[in-house]
Amino acid sequence: MGVRGSGKTVMLNEIEDLAAADGWVVLSMDASTTGLPGRIIRTIGQARRNYEALDLGGPGNRRSKERSMGIRLGVLEGKWAATEHYDPVSETGLREQLADLADAARQAGTSVLVTVDEMHGIDRNEARRLSNDLQHITKRSGMPLAFVGAGLLEVKHTLMADKGLTFFHRCEQYEMPPLGIADVIKGLRHPIIDAGGSIEDDALSMAARSVGAFPYKLQVVGHNAWTLADAPDKPIRLYDIQKAIEIAEEIVDRNVSAPAWHDLADSAQRFMQALALLGGSAGLRDIAQEAGISGKQASAIQHRLSLSGYTTGRAGIVQLTELVPARVVIAESRVELATEVEPRRIENAPDATDPSKTAASSRSTSLQQIDRCRRWMPRVKAYCVLAAGHAGRCRST
């Protein structure tokens, strides 16, 4: 389990590669859309073809039988024979197919690994079915089948709170740890040196400080620095890292932070907006007041956001994490205001001479009152919408 960009999928792929190298039959799935049981069944069929040397069954198990059919129309009477093909594999359910595959793997001296990515998006009914089937096969039947799943931290209070998913509850739970500065330095230096390149010390130091806790950002910074420097022919210098960081922040904002923001419920977004307006760090009471919610609501929202890695708290102070930094909260909120609030404001434009109509709630307009960078970007022909003094490149939306 971990936040976006923490390396869950990379870790899952590494586990799959190690198991495959050890001779295991690997079924790699994701739960981002419904229909997981059907996809597993189709993957089992593919595995039977891919692992022919293990004799996992499949088409060879088909049976055929002949049946006689007749027709009678008045004085005419006829009869013919037809051959009916029956494939027992295609007629059985998920549990039976997994059990048959695991049994065939056992006889071949190996095991089966089922991996499911994006567990936070799994359909709850499908999760219960998969949980029960896996428990029956591994616990009751004792078949050689292992399961590894990956998902966002929110599964702790969704899937893991469902009493019907006892198999998942019994699985060993592991949270992806944040990267330390030493990890980041190693993660940058060793791949560069191993590929025949080099990086100057001050450039490495700046790159390491910019990465923070996310392996994904480490990859993006390293890749862009390598490309910009024309490595390995030339060393990676400070200028290359500066440009790589700008590019990386834009990519991470788009691929990690913005999707994470849109995963939140409206109430959580209001909480994050209030926290961003307060500088990204504030007491719970101040956040509740800024968001226009009760202290109890704010406490409950903060608890969920903390579990999912959006915020952290210490000594009564709540802070935004790198998952969705203040610049992204402000930028995404500004886009939503532009598409939702602005049309209504123009359509019902108030009379400027009527004080009762021009008075507006500071709560609803506070995001619009933030000082903007407003730097003109000729390439996209737009002004920057980020807060004044922001880090990294300008952006329009």
C-alpha positions as CSV (number, residue, x, y, z in Angstrom):
1,M,0.0,0.0,0.0
2,G,1.1,3.5,-0.7
3,V,0.3,6.9,-2.2
4,R,0.5,7.6,-5.9
5,G,4.1,7.7,-7.1
6,S,5.4,5.6,-4.2
7,G,6.6,2.7,-6.4
8,K,3.8,0.2,-5.8
9,T,3.5,-1.0,-9.4
10,V,7.2,-1.1,-9.8
11,M,7.5,-3.3,-6.7
12,L,4.7,-5.5,-8.0
13,N,6.4,-6.0,-11.4
14,E,9.7,-6.9,-9.6
15,I,7.9,-9.6,-7.6
16,E,6.3,-10.9,-10.8
17,D,9.7,-11.0,-12.5
18,L,11.4,-12.9,-9.6
19,A,8.5,-15.4,-9.4
20,A,8.6,-16.0,-13.2
21,A,12.4,-16.4,-13.1
22,D,11.9,-19.1,-10.5
23,G,9.5,-21.0,-12.7
24,W,6.2,-19.9,-11.2
25,V,3.0,-19.4,-13.3
26,V,2.2,-15.7,-13.0
27,L,-1.2,-14.2,-13.5
28,S,-0.8,-10.4,-13.6
29,M,-4.1,-8.4,-13.3
30,D,-5.4,-5.0,-12.4
31,A,-8.7,-4.0,-10.7
32,S,-9.1,-0.5,-12.3
33,T,-12.3,-1.6,-14.1
34,T,-15.0,-4.1,-13.4
35,G,-15.0,-7.7,-14.8
36,L,-11.9,-8.9,-12.8
37,P,-13.1,-12.6,-12.5
38,G,-13.6,-12.8,-16.2
39,R,-10.2,-11.3,-16.9
40,I,-8.6,-13.8,-14.6
41,I,-10.3,-16.7,-16.3
42,R,-9.1,-15.4,-19.7
43,T,-5.6,-15.0,-18.4
44,I,-5.7,-18.6,-17.1
45,G,-6.5,-19.8,-20.6
46,Q,-3.6,-17.8,-21.9
47,A,-1.3,-19.2,-19.2
48,R,-2.2,-22.8,-20.2
49,R,-1.0,-22.0,-23.8
50,N,2.1,-20.1,-22.7
51,Y,3.2,-22.8,-20.2
52,E,2.8,-25.8,-22.5
53,A,5.9,-27.4,-21.1
54,L,4.3,-27.7,-17.7
55,D,1.2,-29.5,-19.2
56,L,-1.3,-27.3,-17.4
57,G,-4.2,-28.7,-19.3
58,G,-6.6,-26.8,-21.6
59,P,-7.5,-27.8,-25.1
60,G,-6.2,-31.4,-24.5
61,N,-9.0,-31.8,-21.9
62,R,-11.8,-31.3,-24.5
63,R,-14.3,-34.1,-24.9
64,S,-16.5,-34.7,-27.9
65,K,-19.7,-36.8,-28.1
66,E,-22.0,-37.7,-30.9
67,R,-25.7,-37.1,-30.6
68,S,-28.6,-38.1,-32.9
69,M,-31.3,-35.7,-33.8
70,G,-34.5,-36.3,-35.8
71,I,-37.2,-34.4,-37.5
72,R,-40.8,-35.4,-38.4
73,L,-43.0,-33.3,-40.7
74,G,-46.1,-35.1,-41.6
75,V,-45.2,-38.2,-43.6
76,L,-41.5,-37.1,-43.9
77,E,-39.1,-38.4,-41.3
78,G,-35.4,-37.9,-41.2
79,K,-32.5,-38.5,-38.9
80,W,-28.9,-37.2,-38.7
81,A,-25.9,-37.3,-36.4
82,A,-23.9,-34.3,-35.2
83,T,-20.8,-34.1,-33.1
84,E,-20.9,-31.8,-30.1
85,H,-17.6,-30.4,-28.7
86,Y,-17.6,-29.7,-24.9
87,D,-14.7,-27.9,-23.2
88,P,-15.0,-28.4,-19.4
89,V,-12.5,-25.6,-18.8
90,S,-14.6,-22.9,-20.4
91,E,-17.7,-24.1,-18.5
92,T,-16.2,-23.8,-15.0
93,G,-16.1,-20.8,-12.7
94,L,-13.2,-18.8,-11.3
95,R,-12.6,-21.0,-8.2
96,E,-12.6,-24.2,-10.2
97,Q,-10.2,-22.8,-12.8
98,L,-7.8,-21.4,-10.3
99,A,-7.9,-24.7,-8.3
100,D,-7.3,-26.7,-11.5
101,L,-4.4,-24.5,-12.5
102,A,-2.8,-24.6,-9.0
103,D,-3.2,-28.4,-9.0
104,A,-1.6,-28.7,-12.4
105,A,1.3,-26.4,-11.3
106,R,1.7,-28.6,-8.2
107,Q,2.0,-31.7,-10.3
108,A,4.6,-29.9,-12.4
109,G,6.6,-29.0,-9.3
110,T,5.9,-25.3,-9.3
111,S,3.3,-22.7,-8.0
112,V,0.9,-20.0,-9.1
113,L,1.2,-16.3,-8.3
114,V,-1.8,-14.0,-8.8
115,T,-1.1,-10.3,-8.6
116,V,-3.8,-7.5,-8.7
117,D,-2.8,-3.9,-9.1
118,E,-5.1,-0.9,-8.4
119,M,-6.9,-2.7,-5.5
120,H,-8.4,0.5,-4.3
121,G,-10.6,0.5,-7.5
122,I,-11.9,-3.0,-7.2
123,D,-15.6,-3.7,-7.3
124,R,-16.7,-4.7,-3.8
125,N,-18.7,-7.7,-4.9
126,E,-15.9,-8.9,-7.1
127,A,-13.5,-8.4,-4.2
128,R,-15.6,-10.6,-2.0
129,R,-15.8,-13.3,-4.6
130,L,-12.0,-13.3,-5.2
131,S,-11.3,-13.2,-1.5
132,N,-13.5,-16.3,-0.8
133,D,-12.1,-18.2,-3.8
134,L,-8.5,-17.5,-2.8
135,Q,-9.2,-18.5,0.8
136,H,-10.8,-21.8,-0.3
137,I,-8.0,-22.7,-2.6
138,T,-5.1,-21.7,-0.3
139,K,-6.4,-22.5,3.1
140,R,-8.9,-25.4,2.7
141,S,-7.4,-27.1,-0.3
142,G,-3.8,-26.2,0.5
143,M,-2.9,-25.6,-3.2
144,P,0.4,-23.8,-4.1
145,L,-1.1,-20.4,-5.0
146,A,0.1,-17.1,-3.7
147,F,-1.5,-13.6,-3.9
148,V,0.0,-10.1,-4.0
149,G,-2.1,-7.0,-4.3
150,A,-1.2,-3.3,-4.5
151,G,-3.4,-0.2,-3.9
152,L,-3.6,3.2,-2.5
153,L,-3.5,3.7,1.3
154,E,-7.3,4.3,1.3
155,V,-7.8,0.5,1.1
156,K,-7.1,0.5,4.9
157,H,-10.5,2.1,5.5
158,T,-12.4,0.5,2.5
159,L,-11.4,-3.0,1.7
160,M,-9.7,-3.7,5.0
161,A,-12.8,-2.4,6.8
162,D,-15.1,-4.9,5.0
163,K,-15.8,-7.9,7.3
164,G,-16.5,-10.1,4.3
165,L,-12.9,-9.9,3.0
166,T,-11.2,-12.1,5.6
167,F,-8.6,-13.4,3.2
168,F,-7.3,-10.0,2.5
169,H,-7.3,-9.2,6.2
170,R,-5.1,-12.2,6.9
171,C,-2.6,-11.2,4.2
172,E,0.6,-9.5,5.4
173,Q,0.2,-5.7,4.9
174,Y,3.1,-3.6,3.9
175,E,3.2,0.2,3.4
176,M,5.7,1.7,0.9
177,P,8.1,3.7,3.0
178,P,9.1,7.3,1.9
179,L,12.5,7.7,0.4
180,G,15.3,9.1,2.6
181,I,17.9,11.5,1.2
182,A,20.5,8.7,1.2
183,D,18.1,6.5,-0.8
184,V,17.6,9.2,-3.3
185,I,21.3,9.9,-3.8
186,K,22.0,6.2,-4.4
187,G,19.0,6.0,-6.7
188,L,20.4,8.8,-8.8
189,R,24.1,8.1,-8.7
190,H,24.3,4.4,-9.2
191,P,22.2,4.1,-12.4
192,I,24.1,7.1,-13.9
193,I,27.5,5.6,-13.2
194,D,26.4,2.0,-14.2
195,A,25.3,3.4,-17.6
196,G,28.7,5.0,-18.1
197,G,27.7,8.6,-17.2
198,S,28.7,11.0,-14.5
199,I,27.1,13.8,-12.4
200,E,28.7,16.7,-10.6
201,D,28.4,16.8,-6.8
202,D,26.4,20.0,-6.6
203,A,24.0,18.8,-9.3
204,L,23.5,15.5,-7.4
205,S,22.8,17.4,-4.2
206,M,20.2,19.7,-5.9
207,A,18.5,16.7,-7.6
208,A,18.3,14.8,-4.3
209,R,16.8,17.7,-2.4
210,S,14.1,18.2,-5.1
211,V,12.9,14.6,-5.3
212,G,11.5,14.4,-1.8
213,A,9.9,11.1,-0.8
214,F,8.6,9.9,-4.2
215,P,10.4,7.3,-6.3
216,Y,8.4,8.4,-9.3
217,K,9.8,11.9,-9.1
218,L,13.3,10.4,-8.8
219,Q,12.8,8.5,-12.0
220,V,11.5,11.6,-13.9
221,V,14.3,13.9,-12.6
222,G,17.0,11.4,-13.4
223,H,15.6,10.6,-16.9
224,N,15.3,14.2,-17.9
225,A,18.7,15.2,-16.5
226,W,20.3,12.4,-18.5
227,T,18.5,13.5,-21.7
228,L,19.2,17.2,-21.2
229,A,22.9,16.7,-20.5
230,D,23.4,14.4,-23.5
231,A,24.8,11.8,-21.2
232,P,26.9,9.7,-21.1
233,D,28.9,11.7,-23.6
234,K,28.8,14.7,-21.2
235,P,28.5,14.9,-17.4
236,I,25.2,16.0,-15.8
237,R,25.7,19.6,-14.6
238,L,23.8,21.9,-12.3
239,Y,22.0,23.6,-15.2
240,D,20.8,20.2,-16.5
241,I,19.4,19.4,-13.1
242,Q,17.7,22.8,-12.7
243,K,15.8,22.3,-16.0
244,A,15.1,18.6,-15.2
245,I,13.5,19.6,-11.9
246,E,11.2,22.1,-13.7
247,I,10.1,19.5,-16.2
248,A,9.7,16.9,-13.4
249,E,7.5,19.1,-11.3
250,E,5.2,19.7,-14.2
251,I,5.0,16.0,-15.0
252,V,4.4,14.9,-11.4
253,D,1.8,17.6,-10.9
254,R,0.0,16.3,-14.0
255,N,0.4,12.5,-13.6
256,V,0.4,12.2,-9.8
257,S,-1.0,15.2,-7.9
258,A,-3.9,16.2,-10.2
259,P,-5.3,12.6,-10.3
260,A,-4.9,12.3,-6.6
261,W,-6.8,15.6,-6.1
262,H,-9.7,14.5,-8.3
263,D,-9.9,11.2,-6.3
264,L,-11.1,13.3,-3.3
265,A,-14.7,13.9,-2.3
266,D,-16.0,17.5,-2.3
267,S,-15.7,17.8,1.5
268,A,-12.0,16.7,1.4
269,Q,-11.3,19.1,-1.4
270,R,-12.8,22.0,0.6
271,F,-10.6,21.0,3.5
272,M,-7.5,21.0,1.3
273,Q,-8.4,24.3,-0.3
274,A,-8.7,25.9,3.1
275,L,-5.4,24.5,4.2
276,A,-3.7,25.7,1.0
277,L,-5.1,29.2,1.6
278,L,-3.6,29.2,5.1
279,G,-0.2,28.5,3.6
280,G,-0.2,24.7,3.6
281,S,0.2,24.5,7.4
282,A,-2.4,25.4,10.0
283,G,-4.3,24.3,13.1
284,L,-7.4,22.2,12.7
285,R,-9.7,24.9,14.2
286,D,-8.4,27.5,11.7
287,I,-8.9,25.1,8.8
288,A,-12.5,24.3,9.9
289,Q,-13.3,28.0,10.1
290,E,-11.8,28.7,6.7
291,A,-13.6,25.8,5.1
292,G,-16.9,26.6,6.8
293,I,-17.3,23.3,8.5
294,S,-17.5,22.1,12.1
295,G,-14.5,21.0,14.1
296,K,-15.9,17.5,14.3
297,Q,-16.2,17.3,10.5
298,A,-12.7,18.8,10.1
299,S,-11.2,16.2,12.4
300,A,-12.9,13.3,10.5
301,I,-11.7,14.6,7.2
302,Q,-8.2,15.1,8.5
303,H,-8.1,11.6,9.7
304,R,-9.0,10.2,6.3
305,L,-6.6,12.5,4.5
306,S,-3.8,11.5,6.8
307,L,-4.5,7.8,6.3
308,S,-4.3,8.3,2.5
309,G,-1.1,10.4,2.6
310,Y,-2.6,13.8,1.7
311,T,-1.8,15.5,5.0
312,T,0.4,15.0,8.0
313,G,0.0,16.3,11.5
314,R,2.2,17.1,14.5
315,A,1.7,19.1,17.7
316,G,-1.8,20.0,16.5
317,I,-0.7,21.4,13.2
318,V,-1.9,19.9,9.9
319,Q,0.3,20.1,6.8
320,L,-0.1,19.3,3.2
321,T,2.3,16.6,1.9
322,E,4.0,16.4,-1.5
323,L,1.2,14.2,-2.8
324,V,-0.9,17.3,-3.6
325,P,1.1,20.4,-2.8
326,A,-0.5,23.8,-2.3
327,R,0.3,25.0,-5.9
328,V,-1.7,22.1,-7.3
329,V,-4.6,22.6,-4.9
330,I,-4.8,26.3,-5.9
331,A,-4.4,25.6,-9.7
332,E,-7.0,22.8,-9.7
333,S,-9.4,24.8,-7.6
334,R,-9.0,27.8,-9.9
335,V,-9.9,25.6,-12.9
336,E,-13.0,24.4,-11.2
337,L,-14.0,27.9,-10.2
338,A,-13.5,29.1,-13.8
339,T,-15.7,26.3,-15.2
340,E,-18.4,26.3,-12.5
341,V,-18.6,29.7,-10.7
342,E,-17.7,32.1,-13.5
343,P,-20.6,31.2,-15.9
344,R,-23.1,31.7,-13.1
345,R,-21.5,35.0,-12.0
346,I,-21.7,36.4,-15.6
347,E,-25.2,35.1,-16.2
348,N,-26.5,36.8,-13.0
349,A,-24.2,39.8,-13.1
350,P,-24.9,42.0,-10.0
351,D,-25.8,45.7,-10.2
352,A,-22.7,47.5,-9.2
353,T,-24.8,50.4,-7.7
354,D,-26.6,48.0,-5.3
355,P,-24.4,47.2,-2.3
356,S,-26.7,44.4,-1.3
357,K,-26.0,42.6,-4.6
358,T,-22.3,43.3,-4.8
359,A,-21.6,41.9,-1.3
360,A,-20.2,38.4,-1.6
361,S,-19.1,35.8,0.8
362,S,-15.3,35.9,1.3
363,R,-15.4,32.1,1.7
364,S,-16.7,31.5,-1.9
365,T,-14.3,34.0,-3.5
366,S,-11.2,33.5,-1.4
367,L,-9.5,31.3,-4.0
368,Q,-10.1,34.0,-6.7
369,Q,-8.4,36.6,-4.5
370,I,-5.1,34.7,-4.4
371,D,-2.2,36.7,-5.9
372,R,-1.4,35.1,-9.3
373,C,1.9,34.9,-11.1
374,R,0.2,36.2,-14.3
375,R,3.4,35.7,-16.3
376,W,2.5,35.6,-20.1
377,M,3.4,32.3,-21.8
378,P,3.6,33.0,-25.5
379,R,3.7,29.4,-26.5
380,V,0.3,28.6,-25.1
381,K,-0.9,32.2,-25.4
382,A,-2.1,32.4,-21.7
383,Y,-1.2,33.8,-18.3
384,C,0.2,31.6,-15.6
385,V,-2.5,30.7,-13.0
386,L,-0.2,29.6,-10.2
387,A,0.3,31.6,-7.1
388,A,2.9,34.4,-7.2
389,G,6.4,33.2,-6.3
390,H,5.7,29.6,-7.2
391,A,8.5,27.1,-7.8
392,G,9.0,25.5,-11.2
393,R,7.6,26.2,-14.5
394,C,4.5,28.4,-15.2
395,R,1.3,26.7,-16.2
396,S,-2.0,27.8,-17.7
397,T,-4.4,25.1,-16.4
